[in-house]
Amino acid sequence: MSALLPIKPASQAFLQRAPRMLIGAEWTSAADGALMDLRNPATGEVLCQVPSSSAGDVDRAVRAARQAFDDSPWSRAKPRDRQNLLWKLADLMERDADLLAELECLNNGKSAAVARVMDVQLGIDFLRYMAGWATKIEGSSVDVSMPLMPGEEFHGFIRREAVGVVGAIVAWNFPLLLACWKLGPALATGCTVVLKPADETPLSALKLAELVLEAGYPAGVFNVVTGTGVNAGAALTHHPLVDKLTFTGSTAVGKEIGKAAMDHMTRVTLELGGKSPTIVLADADLNSAAAGAAQAIFFNQGQVCCAGSRLYVHRKHFDNVVADIAGIANGMKLGNGLDPSVDMGPLISARQQQRVFNYIELGREKGATIACGGEQFGPGYFVKPTVLVDVDQKSAVVQEEIFGPVLVAMPFDDLDEVVRMANDSPYGLGASIWSNDLSAVHRMIPKIKSGSVWVNCHSALDPALPFGGYKLSGVGREMGAAAIEHYTELKSVLIRL
């Protein structure tokens, strides 16, 4: 670790502890003793090791969650108890916010300062929002007709009940926040959870597990198994005692999880990839639009499922907006996220760095012009923020998710054309429109096939707003009241009086 960028003693102590994961109330190693290295994306150096769990370890975790759901005090907890525990967990996260942010930085590469005000704070806010839902889960009564039993009287009602054991698998781009997105509604409704963090980024999930125990949750309510997707992830996906699977990650993996879930009719929520359009209309505030478009693609190194990776600008402003974005990109400082002056950190891994660079080269080979960036460097896994122009709508760099700081920019002439171009994608997670013409904006919103549409902003998330996608961007929704629906089952009850 660079002497110029020291880490906090609490972070150092966390990294130096014995490799372990949480099953039940036990901090444990993998049964076979297998370990895996974690690397700092900013330096390429090994940070520490964590257990590399097998199917047997996952089975232990699922059975601990099953027992906690069926037999522990958690299964009899009142709504107020669930609410108060979530509030306490959020308070503990707030107490340890600086540590959580630094762990995210070290493990993921993102800015620690940004992680503190974004990832950690949004996670805290979301848990508090979901705590409120614990006391507001309602059923309903129904005045039934029962025409085949005339003269009889009935009382009909509908209960909403916790779905059971939740298997949660999260991606590496927002490790802590995504874990909170799964954990919040699960605990609010009375479910139990087995969390499999991404192979590369389990540290904040392990710290979160410590806080769950400190908050007073019974053993087995929250379990964390570390390891690879091939071993631990697949075992969790296929486990017959898991009642619901919730996954955030790539569309390719999400498809496999969705297929596996059907073997046991496991309930499933999939928040998958995106190729979100940023649309700048002729009347837009161009300075604001250029800054917003740059933020939409370069935030978190472009490793955002709803990143604004496709830019469509009205032809009369196209050159100026692209030049402004290129200027912003060229002025960004890249480096270690422990440095608060850094604008953009590294990508998650050497493999992801090479994948992103391969797309840049593919675009160049197919005739694209590089307006800025287009280079990779190290040590660490850095790619300079890149803008490609002269691209074809049907090309791979426009149609496929790159998941890095690469923007493809194209001009358009009218609203119908840009709506067609925006929808010409297998994905439908998010889109943004930059304009002050509310009439045009309101005409466009119903036509754009995406789960979120932002106006004069991009990737703006609030706990009350459901988040998810159309088409290959997924099934179901995170956040909002919709999340409660995805963690519960409906039970119809009919009583003959």
Residue pairs with C-beta under 8 A, 6 or more apart in sequence:
1 7
1 40
1 43
1 45
2 43
2 336
5 336
5 338
5 339
7 102
7 106
7 338
8 98
8 99
8 102
10 96
10 99
11 99
11 102
11 103
11 106
14 99
14 103
14 203
14 207
15 47
15 48
15 106
15 203
16 48
18 29
19 29
19 35
19 48
19 49
19 50
19 51
20 27
20 28
20 29
20 50
20 51
20 206
21 27
21 28
21 29
21 30
21 50
21 51
21 53
21 57
21 202
21 206
21 209
21 224
21 225
21 226
22 28
22 206
22 209
22 213
22 222
22 223
22 224
23 57
23 60
23 61
23 64
23 223
23 225
24 60
24 61
24 64
24 68
24 219
24 220
24 223
25 213
25 219
25 220
28 51
28 57
29 51
30 51
30 52
30 53
30 54
30 57
30 227
31 53
31 54
31 56
31 57
31 60
32 54
34 51
34 52
34 53
34 54
34 227
35 49
35 50
35 51
35 52
36 49
36 50
36 51
36 52
36 199
36 226
36 227
36 228
37 46
37 48
37 49
38 46
38 47
38 48
38 49
38 50
38 107
38 200
38 201
38 202
38 203
39 45
39 46
39 47
39 200
39 349
40 46
40 47
40 106
40 107
40 109
40 380
41 108
41 109
41 345
41 346
41 347
41 348
41 349
41 380
41 381
42 109
42 335
42 336
42 337
42 338
42 345
42 346
42 380
43 336
43 379
43 380
44 350
44 378
44 379
44 380
44 381
47 106
47 107
47 203
48 203
50 202
50 203
50 206
50 226
51 57
51 225
51 226
51 227
52 226
52 227
52 228
52 231
52 232
53 225
53 226
53 227
53 231
53 232
54 227
54 231
54 232
54 235
55 231
55 232
55 234
55 235
57 225
57 227
57 232
58 194
58 196
58 225
58 232
58 235
58 236
58 239
59 235
59 239
61 194
61 223
61 225
62 165
62 167
62 194
62 223
62 236
62 239
62 241
62 242
63 241
64 219
64 220
64 223
65 165
65 166
65 192
65 193
65 194
65 220
65 221
65 223
66 164
66 165
66 192
66 220
66 241
67 220
68 74
68 75
68 192
68 218
68 219
68 220
68 221
69 75
69 162
69 164
69 165
69 190
69 191
69 192
69 220
72 218
72 219
72 220
72 221
73 218
74 190
74 192
74 217
74 218
74 220
74 221
75 190
77 85
77 190
79 134
79 135
79 137
80 134
80 135
82 131
82 134
82 187
82 188
82 189
82 190
83 131
83 132
83 134
83 135
83 188
84 131
85 187
85 215
85 216
85 217
86 127
86 128
86 130
86 131
86 134
86 184
86 187
86 188
87 127
87 128
87 131
88 215
88 216
89 127
89 187
89 211
89 212
89 215
89 217
90 124
90 127
90 128
90 131
92 211
92 214
92 215
93 100
93 120
93 123
93 124
93 127
93 208
93 211
94 124
96 207
96 211
97 116
97 120
97 121
97 124
98 116
99 207
100 115
100 120
100 176
100 204
100 207
100 208
101 112
101 113
101 115
101 116
101 119
101 120
102 112
102 115
102 338
103 203
103 204
103 207
104 110
104 112
104 115
104 119
104 120
104 175
104 176
104 201
104 203
104 204
105 111
105 112
105 115
105 337
105 338
105 345
106 203
106 338
107 175
107 200
107 201
107 202
107 203
107 204
108 115
108 172
108 173
108 175
108 200
108 201
108 348
109 301
109 337
109 345
109 346
109 347
109 348
109 380
109 381
110 119
110 300
110 301
110 337
110 345
111 337
111 340
111 342
111 345
112 337
112 338
112 340
113 337
113 340
114 300
114 337
115 176
115 337
118 177
119 174
119 176
119 177
120 176
120 177
122 177
122 180
122 461
123 176
123 177
123 179
123 180
124 180
125 463
126 177
126 180
126 181
126 184
126 463
126 479
127 180
127 183
127 184
129 184
129 463
129 464
130 184
130 185
130 187
130 188
130 463
130 483
131 184
131 188
133 185
133 188
133 189
133 481
133 484
134 187
134 188
134 189
137 160
137 188
137 189
137 484
137 488
138 160
139 157
139 158
139 159
139 160
140 157
140 158
141 155
141 156
141 157
141 158
142 156
142 157
142 158
143 156
144 154
144 156
144 494
146 152
146 154
152 496
152 497
153 496
153 497
154 494
154 495
154 496
154 497
155 494
155 495
155 497
156 492
156 493
156 494
156 495
157 492
157 493
158 490
158 491
158 492
158 493
159 490
159 491
159 493
160 484
160 488
160 489
160 490
160 491
161 488
161 489
161 490
161 491
162 189
162 190
162 191
162 487
162 488
162 489
163 189
163 191
163 243
163 244
163 267
163 487
163 488
163 489
164 191
164 192
164 243
164 244
165 191
165 192
165 193
165 194
165 241
165 242
165 243
165 244
166 182
166 186
166 191
166 192
166 193
166 194
166 242
166 243
166 244
166 245
166 246
166 487
167 193
167 194
167 196
167 236
167 237
167 239
167 242
167 244
167 245
167 246
167 266
168 179
168 182
168 183
168 186
168 193
168 194
168 195
168 196
168 245
168 246
168 247
169 195
169 196
169 229
169 233
169 236
169 237
169 245
169 246
169 247
169 248
169 249
169 257
170 178
170 179
170 182
170 195
170 196
170 197
170 198
170 205
170 247
170 248
170 249
171 178
171 198
171 248
171 249
171 250
171 305
172 198
172 199
172 200
172 201
172 303
172 348
173 300
173 303
173 304
173 305
173 348
173 403
174 300
175 197
175 198
175 201
175 202
175 203
175 204
175 205
176 204
176 205
176 208
178 248
179 195
179 197
179 204
179 205
179 208
180 208
181 248
181 478
181 479
181 483
182 193
182 195
182 246
182 248
183 193
183 195
183 208
183 222
184 483
185 483
185 484
185 486
185 487
186 192
186 193
186 487
187 193
187 217
187 221
187 222
188 484
188 487
189 484
189 487
189 488
191 243
191 244
191 487
192 220
192 221
192 222
192 223
193 221
193 222
193 223
194 223
194 224
194 225
194 236
194 242
195 205
195 209
195 222
195 223
195 224
195 225
196 224
196 225
196 226
196 227
196 229
196 232
196 233
196 236
197 204
197 205
197 206
197 224
197 226
198 229
198 249
199 227
199 228
199 229
200 348
200 349
201 348
202 224
202 226
205 224
205 226
206 224
206 226
208 224
209 222
209 223
209 224
212 221
212 222
225 232
225 236
226 232
227 233
229 253
234 260
236 242
236 245
237 245
237 256
237 257
237 260
237 261
238 260
238 263
240 264
242 264
242 266
243 266
243 267
244 266
244 267
244 268
244 269
244 486
244 487
245 257
245 261
245 266
245 267
245 268
245 269
246 268
246 269
246 270
246 476
246 486
247 253
247 254
247 257
247 268
247 269
247 270
247 271
247 272
248 271
248 272
248 305
248 478
249 272
250 272
250 273
250 401
251 272
251 273
251 401
251 427
251 472
251 473
251 474
254 270
254 272
254 273
254 474
257 268
257 270
258 268
258 270
258 475
260 266
261 267
261 268
267 486
267 489
268 475
268 476
269 468
269 474
269 475
269 476
269 477
269 478
269 486
270 474
270 475
270 476
271 305
271 467
271 468
271 469
271 473
271 474
271 476
271 478
272 305
272 429
272 469
272 472
272 473
272 474
273 305
273 401
273 403
273 427
273 429
273 472
273 473
274 305
274 306
274 307
274 309
274 401
274 427
274 428
274 429
274 430
274 469
274 473
275 309
275 310
275 398
275 399
275 400
275 401
275 425
275 426
275 427
276 296
276 306
276 307
276 308
276 309
276 310
276 427
276 429
276 430
276 431
276 432
276 450
276 458
277 308
277 310
277 311
277 312
277 421
277 422
277 425
277 431
277 432
277 448
278 292
278 293
278 296
278 297
278 308
278 310
278 311
278 312
278 431
278 432
278 434
278 458
279 312
279 418
279 422
279 431
279 432
279 433
279 434
279 444
280 286
280 289
280 293
280 311
280 312
280 313
280 314
280 317
280 321
280 434
280 435
281 314
281 415
281 433
281 434
281 435
281 437
281 440
281 441
282 314
282 316
282 317
283 435
283 436
283 437
283 440
284 314
284 317
284 434
284 435
284 436
285 434
285 436
285 456
286 317
286 320
286 321
286 324
287 324
288 434
288 456
289 313
289 321
289 434
290 321
290 324
290 325
290 328
291 324
291 328
292 432
292 434
292 456
292 457
292 458
293 308
293 311
293 321
293 325
293 407
293 434
293 458
294 325
294 328
294 329
294 385
295 458
296 307
296 308
296 432
296 458
296 459
297 307
297 308
297 309
297 311
297 385
297 405
297 406
297 407
298 328
298 329
298 332
298 343
298 344
298 385
298 405
299 307
299 459
300 307
301 344
301 345
301 346
301 347
301 383
301 404
301 405
302 309
302 356
302 385
302 402
302 403
302 404
302 405
302 406
303 347
303 348
303 352
303 403
303 404
304 459
305 429
305 473
306 429
306 430
306 452
306 458
306 459
307 403
307 459
308 407
308 430
308 432
308 458
308 459
309 401
309 402
309 406
309 407
309 408
310 398
310 407
310 408
310 410
310 422
310 425
311 321
311 322
311 325
311 407
311 408
311 409
311 410
312 409
312 410
312 411
312 412
312 418
312 421
312 422
313 321
313 322
313 409
313 410
313 411
313 412
314 411
314 412
314 413
315 411
315 412
315 413
318 409
318 411
321 409
322 371
322 387
322 389
322 409
323 371
325 371
325 372
325 387
325 407
325 409
326 371
326 372
326 387
329 372
329 373
329 384
329 385
329 386
329 387
329 405
330 372
330 373
332 343
332 344
332 385
333 341
333 342
333 343
333 344
334 342
334 343
334 344
334 345
334 346
334 382
334 384
335 342
335 345
336 342
336 345
336 380
337 345
344 385
344 405
345 382
346 353
346 380
346 381
346 382
347 353
347 356
347 381
347 382
347 383
347 404
348 381
349 381
350 381
352 381
352 403
352 404
353 376
353 381
353 382
353 383
354 376
355 402
355 403
355 404
356 376
356 383
356 402
356 403
356 404
356 405
356 406
357 376
357 383
359 396
359 397
359 400
359 402
359 404
359 406
360 370
360 373
360 374
360 383
360 386
360 388
360 406
362 396
362 397
363 370
363 388
363 391
363 395
363 396
363 397
363 408
364 370
364 374
366 391
366 392
366 395
366 396
366 397
367 390
367 391
367 392
368 388
368 389
368 390
368 391
368 395
368 397
368 408
369 388
369 389
369 390
370 386
370 387
370 388
371 387
371 388
371 389
371 409
372 384
372 385
372 386
372 387
373 383
373 384
373 385
373 386
373 387
373 405
373 406
374 384
374 386
375 383
375 384
376 382
376 383
376 384
377 384
383 404
383 405
383 406
384 405
385 405
385 407
386 405
386 406
386 407
387 406
387 407
387 409
388 397
388 406
388 407
388 408
388 409
389 408
389 409
389 410
391 397
391 398
391 408
391 409
391 410
392 398
393 410
393 421
393 424
397 406
397 408
398 408
398 410
399 425
399 426
401 427
410 421
412 418
412 421
415 440
415 443
415 444
419 444
419 447
419 448
422 431
422 448
423 447
423 448
423 449
425 471
426 471
426 472
427 469
427 471
427 472
427 473
428 449
428 450
428 451
428 469
428 470
428 471
428 472
428 473
429 450
429 451
429 452
429 468
429 469
429 470
429 473
429 474
430 450
430 451
430 452
430 453
430 454
430 458
430 459
430 469
431 448
431 450
431 452
431 453
431 454
432 453
432 454
432 455
432 456
432 457
432 458
433 441
433 444
433 445
433 448
433 453
433 454
433 455
433 456
434 455
434 456
435 441
435 455
435 456
436 456
441 455
445 453
449 470
449 471
450 469
450 470
450 473
451 466
451 467
451 468
451 469
451 470
451 473
451 474
451 477
452 465
452 467
454 460
461 467
461 479
462 479
463 479
463 480
464 479
464 480
465 479
465 480
466 477
466 478
466 479
466 480
466 481
466 482
466 483
467 477
467 478
467 479
467 480
468 474
468 475
468 476
468 477
468 478
468 482
476 482
476 486
477 483
477 486
